[in-house]
Amino acid sequence: MRILVAEPIAPEGLAKLRAAHDVDELVGRPADEYRAVIGNYDALVVRSQVQVDAPLLEAGTRLQVVGRAGVGVDNVDLDAATRAGITVVNAPTGNTIAAAEHTLALLLALARRIAPADASVRRGEWKRAQFQGVELRGRTLGIIGLGKIGMAIADRARGLEMTILGVDPYVTSEQAAIHGVELVDIDALLRRSDAVTVHVPLTRATRGLIGAAAISKLRPGAFILNVARGGIVDETAVADALRSGHLGGAGIDVFDAEPPAGSPLLEAPNTVLTPHLGASTAEAQVAVAEEIADQVLDVLAGRSARYAVNAPLLGPEAAQAIGPFLPLAEILGRFFAQFARGGARTLTLEVAGEPAGYDTAPITAAVLRGLLETVTTERVNLVNAGLLAKARGITVVERRTPDAGSFSALVTLSGEVDGRQIVVGGTLANGEPRLVRLNEYRLDMAPADVMLITQHHDRPGMIGRIGGTLGSADVNIAAMHLARSAPRQDALMILALDDDVPDAVAMEIRGHEAIIDLWTIRLGGER
């Protein structure tokens, strides 16, 4: 078989590929040249620059696999690859140590003011008193996201004698304790930390996670670190806090736009800025090259690749029966994760009616993809769903039954979180997802990108009050469903919205004396 390597990878990876197949290196060519030759190859290996778009994939009539030597797959059209039956694989673990060490390098550089001190000496100055730093021993590091990189940082921060706090809804206290991490909620982490580092994927839920509101909760003089994805940290909010002196420093390796021309961080004080160097070590490049080579060789040999990014295609009959339920399943997982506000150790997935006669593993994988999207950088698929769930301490119990009651098909996800039983169910109507159950309440509503849910005492005028507050904030209501336990008892109201809900507006609604609880559910994703 023939493999085209379109961007440089370490020689060790090339050697593995060449030991099994014919390999051509064609680096730095224009898109039309790649389209002209790709039909001659069974596999394509890229990094982040070559755009593996629909036209290129359509031209690759022999392609079986695209290997992305790195974590993100933003430059690969996954939908087009899946439609063409092409497996996309990546190398998510090879840069773990490099990213962890770079995070701590930024932290140490901020603590000891390395960058400005270096610049001062080069100017011929000797101002030792001006660059007094702080020791990290005894200080508190907050890690948001305890995946492979987050845990590697924790292990190394223990060697610096730091106290380590962590946030991750799908890591148990026992798992965290092995790495010396105390699990807390995000508010406690922000209040108690001297430095905060983020290691979560960029999704709609995590965009702007470290913004003005989060920064205001940090101790004066705290440090912010981002070696994950641009956009998780609000660059304007960080720059403002650096100028005001509330933040003591920021170590940023990834940006909203790269290169970050015009970023307010470029002019902000007390920063250490690096050009996306998290994975840029010689060792990481070798590890990534070898990992992607192994993945490509697995697919070409007909084996399952552990880090397949897109799920394998189903057979024609199963695809027709199961395929329409996959978007619904992903919505249910995403909804459950946000409504539960925590991680369930055991999930029960019940598939009833028509799809229960087929293998429901793809539905389980889609549920887990939605559930885990904000806490893992790996895309969940049929190959890795079980492994990722197990690594997070999640047990999934699958049930199939032909009886869907009054529905032709019904998918229900349930689990216990902090002593509360959470249940969310959905079906398809004219091929479109519908939410039909939320805990003990029955409903019939199309999911929306943004949904506001209130549980409140059923009193006259509550709908008008909530609607008026949203209207004053220019938030438009597209649809509404109201369910009650009994007249003038408790009610659950679900609003589908055309606009996102500002935190201040949600807080205003939550403050009403009749409100028992409130959720803002964001189902629209960025991945």
WOVEN-V7961 format. One record per residue. N is the residue number from 1. PHI is phi in degrees with one decimal (NA if undefined). BURIAL is + if it has 24 or more other C-alpha atoms within 12 Angstrom, else -. Layout:
<<N:PHI:BURIAL> <N:PHI:BURIAL>>
//
This chain:
<<1:NA:+> <2:-117.0:+> <3:-122.1:+> <4:-103.8:+> <5:-102.9:+> <6:-97.6:+> <7:-141.6:+> <8:-64.3:+> <9:-130.2:+> <10:-61.4:+> <11:-55.6:-> <12:-62.6:+> <13:-69.2:+> <14:-60.4:+> <15:-62.4:-> <16:-62.6:+> <17:-65.3:+> <18:-69.0:-> <19:-68.6:-> <20:-115.2:-> <21:-146.7:-> <22:-80.0:-> <23:-126.1:+> <24:-115.2:+> <25:-101.1:+> <26:-135.0:-> <27:-108.7:-> <28:73.5:-> <29:-98.6:-> <30:-69.6:-> <31:-59.2:-> <32:-66.7:-> <33:-70.1:-> <34:-63.9:+> <35:-62.8:+> <36:-69.8:-> <37:-109.7:+> <38:-63.7:+> <39:-64.1:+> <40:-92.1:-> <41:-123.2:+> <42:-95.6:+> <43:-146.7:+> <44:-130.1:+> <45:-117.5:+> <46:-133.2:+> <47:-112.1:+> <48:-119.8:-> <49:-93.8:+> <50:-70.0:+> <51:-87.5:+> <52:-90.6:+> <53:-95.6:+> <54:-58.0:-> <55:-60.0:-> <56:-65.7:+> <57:-66.6:+> <58:-64.8:+> <59:-73.7:+> <60:-83.1:+> <61:-65.7:+> <62:-100.6:+> <63:-60.9:+> <64:-108.1:+> <65:-151.5:+> <66:-115.5:+> <67:-106.2:+> <68:-101.4:+> <69:-76.6:+> <70:157.1:+> <71:-91.7:+> <72:-69.7:+> <73:-126.8:+> <74:-63.5:+> <75:-92.1:+> <76:-118.4:+> <77:-79.9:+> <78:-66.3:+> <79:-63.1:+> <80:-64.8:-> <81:-64.4:+> <82:-64.6:+> <83:-61.3:-> <84:-84.2:+> <85:75.0:+> <86:-100.7:+> <87:-79.7:+> <88:-110.0:+> <89:-123.5:+> <90:-135.3:+> <91:-128.2:+> <92:-81.2:+> <93:-107.5:+> <94:-63.9:+> <95:-102.2:+> <96:-57.2:+> <97:-67.5:+> <98:-60.5:+> <99:-66.3:+> <100:-64.4:+> <101:-67.0:+> <102:-66.6:+> <103:-59.4:+> <104:-70.7:+> <105:-63.1:+> <106:-63.7:+> <107:-62.3:+> <108:-65.8:+> <109:-62.7:+> <110:-69.1:+> <111:-62.8:+> <112:-105.4:+> <113:55.4:+> <114:-63.0:+> <115:-62.7:+> <116:-67.2:+> <117:-66.4:+> <118:-61.3:-> <119:-62.7:-> <120:-65.0:-> <121:-62.5:-> <122:-65.9:-> <123:-83.6:-> <124:87.2:-> <125:-94.4:-> <126:-145.9:-> <127:-107.9:-> <128:-59.8:-> <129:-64.8:-> <130:-72.3:-> <131:-117.3:-> <132:-65.2:-> <133:-106.0:-> <134:-130.0:-> <135:-87.9:-> <136:-85.4:+> <137:-57.5:-> <138:85.7:-> <139:-89.9:+> <140:-110.8:+> <141:-107.3:+> <142:-102.2:+> <143:-113.1:+> <144:-98.2:+> <145:104.9:+> <146:-109.1:+> <147:-81.2:+> <148:-59.0:+> <149:-70.4:+> <150:-58.2:+> <151:-68.5:+> <152:-64.3:+> <153:-64.5:+> <154:-58.9:+> <155:-58.6:+> <156:-78.6:+> <157:-67.3:+> <158:-62.0:+> <159:-66.6:-> <160:-89.9:-> <161:62.9:-> <162:-92.3:+> <163:-84.6:+> <164:-121.0:+> <165:-110.6:+> <166:-142.8:+> <167:-126.1:+> <168:-170.1:+> <169:-67.8:+> <170:-115.3:+> <171:-122.7:+> <172:-80.3:+> <173:-59.5:+> <174:-66.3:-> <175:-62.2:-> <176:-64.7:+> <177:-63.1:-> <178:-58.4:-> <179:-99.3:+> <180:74.2:+> <181:-106.4:+> <182:-94.6:+> <183:-77.0:+> <184:-140.5:+> <185:-84.4:-> <186:-67.0:+> <187:-63.9:+> <188:-64.5:-> <189:-60.5:+> <190:-65.1:+> <191:-66.6:+> <192:-98.2:+> <193:-89.4:+> <194:-90.6:+> <195:-147.6:+> <196:-126.8:+> <197:-125.0:+> <198:-108.8:+> <199:-142.7:+> <200:-126.8:+> <201:-73.4:+> <202:-86.0:+> <203:-133.3:+> <204:-58.8:+> <205:-71.6:+> <206:-101.0:+> <207:-61.4:+> <208:68.2:+> <209:-55.2:+> <210:-99.6:+> <211:-116.6:+> <212:-59.2:-> <213:-64.0:-> <214:-66.5:+> <215:-63.4:+> <216:-63.3:+> <217:-84.9:+> <218:-74.6:+> <219:-63.6:+> <220:-56.2:-> <221:88.4:+> <222:-69.0:+> <223:-105.9:+> <224:-117.6:+> <225:-129.1:+> <226:-140.6:+> <227:-121.7:+> <228:-106.5:+> <229:-143.9:+> <230:-62.6:+> <231:104.7:+> <232:-68.8:+> <233:-100.6:+> <234:-75.7:+> <235:-63.3:+> <236:-66.2:+> <237:-63.4:+> <238:-66.3:+> <239:-60.4:+> <240:-62.0:+> <241:-69.9:+> <242:-68.9:+> <243:-67.3:-> <244:-76.5:-> <245:92.1:-> <246:-67.0:+> <247:-91.6:+> <248:-86.2:+> <249:175.5:+> <250:-142.1:+> <251:-110.5:+> <252:-123.7:+> <253:-110.3:+> <254:-131.7:+> <255:-135.5:+> <256:-55.6:+> <257:-123.2:-> <258:-126.7:-> <259:-62.8:-> <260:-86.9:-> <261:-59.1:-> <262:85.1:-> <263:-64.1:+> <264:-62.9:+> <265:-68.5:+> <266:-63.7:+> <267:-105.8:-> <268:-81.6:+> <269:-77.9:+> <270:56.6:+> <271:-121.5:+> <272:-124.2:+> <273:-115.5:+> <274:-129.0:+> <275:-87.5:-> <276:56.3:+> <277:-100.8:+> <278:-52.0:+> <279:-101.8:+> <280:-90.3:+> <281:-126.3:-> <282:-59.6:-> <283:-65.6:-> <284:-65.5:+> <285:-64.0:+> <286:-66.3:+> <287:-61.6:+> <288:-65.5:+> <289:-62.5:+> <290:-69.2:+> <291:-66.6:+> <292:-70.7:+> <293:-62.0:+> <294:-60.4:+> <295:-64.5:+> <296:-62.4:+> <297:-64.9:+> <298:-59.7:+> <299:-65.2:+> <300:-64.1:+> <301:-89.7:-> <302:83.7:-> <303:-94.8:-> <304:-75.2:+> <305:-89.7:+> <306:-61.1:+> <307:-109.0:+> <308:-64.1:+> <309:-89.6:+> <310:-106.5:+> <311:-66.7:+> <312:-57.7:+> <313:-71.2:+> <314:-83.2:+> <315:-64.4:-> <316:-55.1:-> <317:-67.4:-> <318:-65.4:-> <319:-61.6:-> <320:-68.5:-> <321:-83.9:+> <322:-94.8:+> <323:-49.2:+> <324:-62.9:+> <325:-88.4:+> <326:-67.3:+> <327:-60.3:+> <328:-61.5:+> <329:-62.4:+> <330:-65.4:+> <331:-62.1:+> <332:-61.9:+> <333:-63.6:+> <334:-66.2:+> <335:-63.5:+> <336:-57.9:+> <337:-59.4:+> <338:-81.2:+> <339:-70.1:+> <340:-73.4:+> <341:55.5:+> <342:178.5:+> <343:-99.8:+> <344:-86.1:+> <345:-76.3:+> <346:-126.8:+> <347:-113.2:+> <348:-113.7:+> <349:-112.5:+> <350:-110.4:+> <351:-111.7:+> <352:-122.5:+> <353:89.2:+> <354:-52.0:+> <355:-70.7:+> <356:-67.8:+> <357:-81.9:-> <358:-122.5:+> <359:-65.0:+> <360:-95.7:+> <361:-55.5:+> <362:-62.1:+> <363:-66.6:+> <364:-60.5:+> <365:-62.3:+> <366:-66.6:+> <367:-59.8:+> <368:-66.5:+> <369:-61.5:+> <370:-64.6:+> <371:-66.2:+> <372:-99.3:+> <373:-61.5:+> <374:-89.3:+> <375:-122.7:+> <376:-139.0:+> <377:-84.8:+> <378:-86.0:+> <379:-79.3:+> <380:-80.7:+> <381:-146.7:+> <382:-57.2:+> <383:-72.7:+> <384:-110.3:+> <385:-56.8:+> <386:-63.7:+> <387:-65.0:-> <388:-67.0:+> <389:-62.7:+> <390:-62.9:-> <391:-63.4:-> <392:-91.4:+> <393:76.0:+> <394:-103.1:+> <395:-104.8:+> <396:-109.9:+> <397:-99.8:-> <398:-101.2:+> <399:-128.9:+> <400:-127.8:+> <401:-146.1:-> <402:-74.9:-> <403:-92.6:-> <404:-107.9:-> <405:65.2:-> <406:-81.8:-> <407:-100.8:-> <408:-77.4:-> <409:-154.8:+> <410:-150.4:+> <411:-117.7:+> <412:-127.0:+> <413:-117.8:+> <414:-142.0:+> <415:-179.0:+> <416:-99.1:+> <417:-130.6:+> <418:51.6:-> <419:79.9:-> <420:-110.0:-> <421:-86.6:+> <422:-110.1:+> <423:-134.2:+> <424:-137.2:+> <425:-130.7:+> <426:-149.8:+> <427:-145.6:+> <428:-114.5:+> <429:-128.4:-> <430:55.0:-> <431:81.1:-> <432:-108.9:-> <433:-64.0:+> <434:-135.3:+> <435:-88.1:+> <436:-123.8:+> <437:-150.8:+> <438:-141.6:+> <439:54.2:+> <440:-86.1:-> <441:-91.4:+> <442:-97.7:+> <443:-150.9:+> <444:-150.5:+> <445:-151.2:+> <446:-74.6:+> <447:-66.3:+> <448:-123.7:+> <449:-56.6:+> <450:-126.5:+> <451:-134.0:+> <452:-109.5:+> <453:-119.4:+> <454:-123.2:+> <455:-107.9:+> <456:-148.0:+> <457:-70.1:+> <458:-76.2:+> <459:-122.6:-> <460:-59.1:-> <461:89.9:-> <462:-65.6:+> <463:-61.1:+> <464:-64.3:-> <465:-64.0:-> <466:-66.2:+> <467:-62.0:+> <468:-64.4:-> <469:-63.7:+> <470:-66.0:+> <471:-61.9:-> <472:-63.4:-> <473:-93.3:-> <474:61.9:-> <475:-103.0:+> <476:-91.9:+> <477:-91.9:+> <478:-95.5:-> <479:-158.9:-> <480:-143.6:+> <481:-136.0:+> <482:-123.6:+> <483:-125.4:+> <484:-128.1:+> <485:-77.4:-> <486:-170.0:-> <487:-55.2:-> <488:61.4:-> <489:-105.6:-> <490:-96.0:+> <491:-132.1:+> <492:-118.7:+> <493:-115.5:+> <494:-118.1:+> <495:-113.3:+> <496:-89.6:+> <497:-118.2:+> <498:-83.7:-> <499:-130.2:+> <500:-70.4:+> <501:-101.8:+> <502:-59.6:-> <503:-57.1:-> <504:-64.8:-> <505:-69.6:+> <506:-60.3:+> <507:-64.9:-> <508:-63.7:-> <509:-66.2:+> <510:-60.0:+> <511:-74.4:-> <512:-68.6:-> <513:-62.0:-> <514:-85.6:+> <515:-79.0:+> <516:-90.9:-> <517:-158.1:+> <518:-148.4:+> <519:-132.8:+> <520:-108.9:+> <521:-104.2:+> <522:-115.7:+> <523:-94.8:+> <524:-70.3:+> <525:-106.0:+> <526:-108.2:-> <527:-93.1:+>>
//
